[in-house]
Amino acid sequence: MMAAYQLMKDHEVILLERNNSLGKKLLVTGNGRCNITNNKPTKELIKRIHHGKFLFSALSKFHPQAIISFFNENGVPLKEEDNQRMFPESDKAVDILKVFEEELNKITKFNTKVIDLLIENDEIKGVITETGTILADRVIMATGGVSYGALGSDGLGHEILQKHGVEITDLYPVETSLISREPLDLQGLTLKNKKVMVKDNHQKVVYSTTGDVLFTHFGLSGPAIMLCSEHVHHLLKVQESVSLECALISHYTQEAFFTQIVSQPAKKLTNVLSFYLPKRMVSFVLNLQGIDENALVRELSHKRVRQLIEALFHFKVEIHEVMDIKKAIVTGGGVSLDEVNPQNFASKRFKNLFMIGELLDLHGEMGGYNLTLALVSGYVCAREVSASQLTN
Ligand SMILES: Cc1cc2nc3c(=O)[nH]c(=O)nc-3n(C[C@H](O)[C@H](O)[C@H](O)COP(=O)(O)OP(=O)(O)OC[C@H]3O[C@@H](n4cnc5c(N)ncnc54)[C@H](O)[C@@H]3O)c2cc1C
């Protein structure tokens, strides 16, 4: 949408959309609030995008501050929230969509599924849709990833490119829930703001983050878990299961927490711990440790209390699977970046073909980075296509 919006100012553009309306995925972003970008400086942004260095040149031409100005100038001011995440002031994704929609509806062919590229002598001549061929001097592919297919992007774009020899790297789920076959029995419970670590078989911390953790009927979900998921996915390729460790108690050293507990000898252990954790979690850990829920603190040996504290500070859940890519928020992998010129997103293989957005082997963490990379690649590609066409 960004590419078409920029190009239509000076060129004849047709936007082909298989759905009956634009931006179906955009509308569900950020729970309908749309975390459109992140106000971090370019250097920081790049660190949070997988293969982010590829975007170095593009980000020097169009960056989050330019995105903020773009929406501001188009009547949709943005506001900054925690972690420099930017949202429309109205909290409505539909307002972001409206910026594009009004103009783009004039040039969009809806319900038009592209099923192939028209290529002659390694040069793009147009596209083939279900309803016929459309000739074009330039084709920009922005068909997205393979997640949430019902919203339009189901991997057909990758298939078309692969058929013509374009390298597509392995696709994998990013930002998704984790499946555990352990009997957790904590469904519906949320732990707020906990440190979570992904550890490999050698107990090396591969990734760590802090955020909310949600227990579900299949395992774990919530923001902290979503951030861990791609690292778990990679580990599961080489090991049977992955140990996820959660610090249930924070702001205390183990020693300070020990003192805190043993200084209340006449109290029930459950009541002491319930001050720091939801009661269900307390019961679960006590059961796991084989400690009577009604036990008084003084009834436990110091050794036993220390064992319990160890379990609370290093609560482990064994993960056996990552949720299916179709249910992931973002797709990892895509068009190999070796196929693409980072200056203008042109295909190195086919003349006049360009590829942008989630279709590429680029993805960001949660925090507005994915829409940022879609907008940045779209804007810069359009600008470069326009410049080359005007001088042709
Ligand atoms: C639930 C959810 C919440 C998210 N929240 C955020 C967030 O808050 N912030 C953030 O940065 N990112 C978020 N993301 C990720 C973000 O939405 C995507 O990374 C981004 O939309 C990718 O943009 P894109 O233009 O590359 O692809 P898409 O947005 O997927 O657009 C691709 C378009 O191409 C069309 N299309 C596909 N194939 C064809 C074909 N063969 N013919 C014709 N048309 C076709 C599709 O219908 C679609 O309209 C979220 C994703 C999900 C699923």
The ligand as an SDF file (V2000), in Angstrom:
LIG
                    3D

 53 58  0  0  0  0  0  0  0  0999 V2000
   -2.5060  -10.5110   14.7260 C   0  0  0  0  0  0  0  0  0  0  0  0
   -1.3260   -9.7340   14.1950 C   0  0  0  0  0  0  0  0  0  0  0  0
   -0.9230   -8.5750   14.8590 C   0  0  0  0  0  0  0  0  0  0  0  0
    0.1900   -7.8470   14.4000 C   0  0  0  0  0  0  0  0  0  0  0  0
    0.5150   -6.6930   15.0290 N   0  0  0  0  0  0  0  0  0  0  0  0
    1.5720   -5.9630   14.5790 C   0  0  0  0  0  0  0  0  0  0  0  0
    1.8730   -4.6990   15.1640 C   0  0  0  0  0  0  0  0  0  0  0  0
    1.1530   -4.1890   16.0210 O   0  0  0  0  0  0  0  0  0  0  0  0
    2.9810   -4.0530   14.6990 N   0  0  0  0  0  0  0  0  0  0  0  0
    3.7710   -4.5560   13.6910 C   0  0  0  0  0  0  0  0  0  0  0  0
    4.7680   -3.9230   13.3340 O   0  0  0  0  0  0  0  0  0  0  0  0
    3.4490   -5.7040   13.0760 N   0  0  0  0  0  0  0  0  0  0  0  0
    2.3690   -6.4170   13.4810 C   0  0  0  0  0  0  0  0  0  0  0  0
    2.0310   -7.5780   12.8410 N   0  0  0  0  0  0  0  0  0  0  0  0
    2.8240   -8.0020   11.6500 C   0  0  0  0  0  0  0  0  0  0  0  0
    2.4330   -7.1380   10.4320 C   0  0  0  0  0  0  0  0  0  0  0  0
    1.0350   -7.0800   10.3330 O   0  0  0  0  0  0  0  0  0  0  0  0
    3.0080   -7.7040    9.1290 C   0  0  0  0  0  0  0  0  0  0  0  0
    4.3890   -7.9120    9.2710 O   0  0  0  0  0  0  0  0  0  0  0  0
    2.7360   -6.7170    7.9680 C   0  0  0  0  0  0  0  0  0  0  0  0
    1.3530   -6.5830    7.7670 O   0  0  0  0  0  0  0  0  0  0  0  0
    3.4010   -7.2060    6.6920 C   0  0  0  0  0  0  0  0  0  0  0  0
    3.0460   -6.3080    5.6730 O   0  0  0  0  0  0  0  0  0  0  0  0
    3.0930   -6.7610    4.1440 P   0  0  0  0  0  0  0  0  0  0  0  0
    2.5260   -5.6070    3.3770 O   0  0  0  0  0  0  0  0  0  0  0  0
    4.4260   -7.2500    3.8000 O   0  0  0  0  0  0  0  0  0  0  0  0
    2.1120   -8.0090    4.0490 O   0  0  0  0  0  0  0  0  0  0  0  0
    0.5360   -8.1360    4.3980 P   0  0  0  0  0  0  0  0  0  0  0  0
    0.1320   -7.1110    5.3700 O   0  0  0  0  0  0  0  0  0  0  0  0
    0.3110   -9.5500    4.7060 O   0  0  0  0  0  0  0  0  0  0  0  0
   -0.1600   -7.7550    3.0080 O   0  0  0  0  0  0  0  0  0  0  0  0
   -0.0770   -8.5940    1.8890 C   0  0  0  0  0  0  0  0  0  0  0  0
   -1.2590   -8.3030    0.9930 C   0  0  0  0  0  0  0  0  0  0  0  0
   -1.0970   -8.9900   -0.2290 O   0  0  0  0  0  0  0  0  0  0  0  0
   -2.3000   -9.6480   -0.5770 C   0  0  0  0  0  0  0  0  0  0  0  0
   -1.9520  -10.8420   -1.3770 N   0  0  0  0  0  0  0  0  0  0  0  0
   -1.2000  -11.8930   -0.9580 C   0  0  0  0  0  0  0  0  0  0  0  0
   -1.0430  -12.7850   -1.9640 N   0  0  0  0  0  0  0  0  0  0  0  0
   -1.7090  -12.2620   -3.0410 C   0  0  0  0  0  0  0  0  0  0  0  0
   -1.9000  -12.7120   -4.3760 C   0  0  0  0  0  0  0  0  0  0  0  0
   -1.3560  -13.8450   -4.8300 N   0  0  0  0  0  0  0  0  0  0  0  0
   -2.6400  -11.9200   -5.2020 N   0  0  0  0  0  0  0  0  0  0  0  0
   -3.1670  -10.7490   -4.7700 C   0  0  0  0  0  0  0  0  0  0  0  0
   -3.0120  -10.2930   -3.5200 N   0  0  0  0  0  0  0  0  0  0  0  0
   -2.2900  -11.0330   -2.6540 C   0  0  0  0  0  0  0  0  0  0  0  0
   -2.9430  -10.0070    0.7470 C   0  0  0  0  0  0  0  0  0  0  0  0
   -4.3320  -10.1890    0.6130 O   0  0  0  0  0  0  0  0  0  0  0  0
   -2.5730   -8.7800    1.5940 C   0  0  0  0  0  0  0  0  0  0  0  0
   -3.5430   -7.7730    1.5230 O   0  0  0  0  0  0  0  0  0  0  0  0
    0.9140   -8.3060   13.2570 C   0  0  0  0  0  0  0  0  0  0  0  0
    0.4840   -9.4430   12.5830 C   0  0  0  0  0  0  0  0  0  0  0  0
   -0.6250  -10.1450   13.0360 C   0  0  0  0  0  0  0  0  0  0  0  0
   -1.0790  -11.3710   12.2870 C   0  0  0  0  0  0  0  0  0  0  0  0
  1  2  1  0
  2  3  1  0
  2 52  2  0
  3  4  2  0
  4  5  1  0
  4 50  1  0
  5  6  2  0
  6  7  1  0
  6 13  1  0
  7  8  2  0
  7  9  1  0
  9 10  1  0
 10 11  2  0
 10 12  1  0
 12 13  2  0
 13 14  1  0
 14 15  1  0
 14 50  1  0
 15 16  1  0
 16 17  1  0
 16 18  1  0
 18 19  1  0
 18 20  1  0
 20 21  1  0
 20 22  1  0
 22 23  1  0
 23 24  1  0
 24 25  2  0
 24 26  1  0
 24 27  1  0
 27 28  1  0
 28 29  2  0
 28 30  1  0
 28 31  1  0
 31 32  1  0
 32 33  1  0
 33 34  1  0
 33 48  1  0
 34 35  1  0
 35 36  1  0
 35 46  1  0
 36 37  1  0
 36 45  1  0
 37 38  2  0
 38 39  1  0
 39 40  1  0
 39 45  2  0
 40 41  1  0
 40 42  2  0
 42 43  1  0
 43 44  2  0
 44 45  1  0
 46 47  1  0
 46 48  1  0
 48 49  1  0
 50 51  2  0
 51 52  1  0
 52 53  1  0
M  END
$$$$
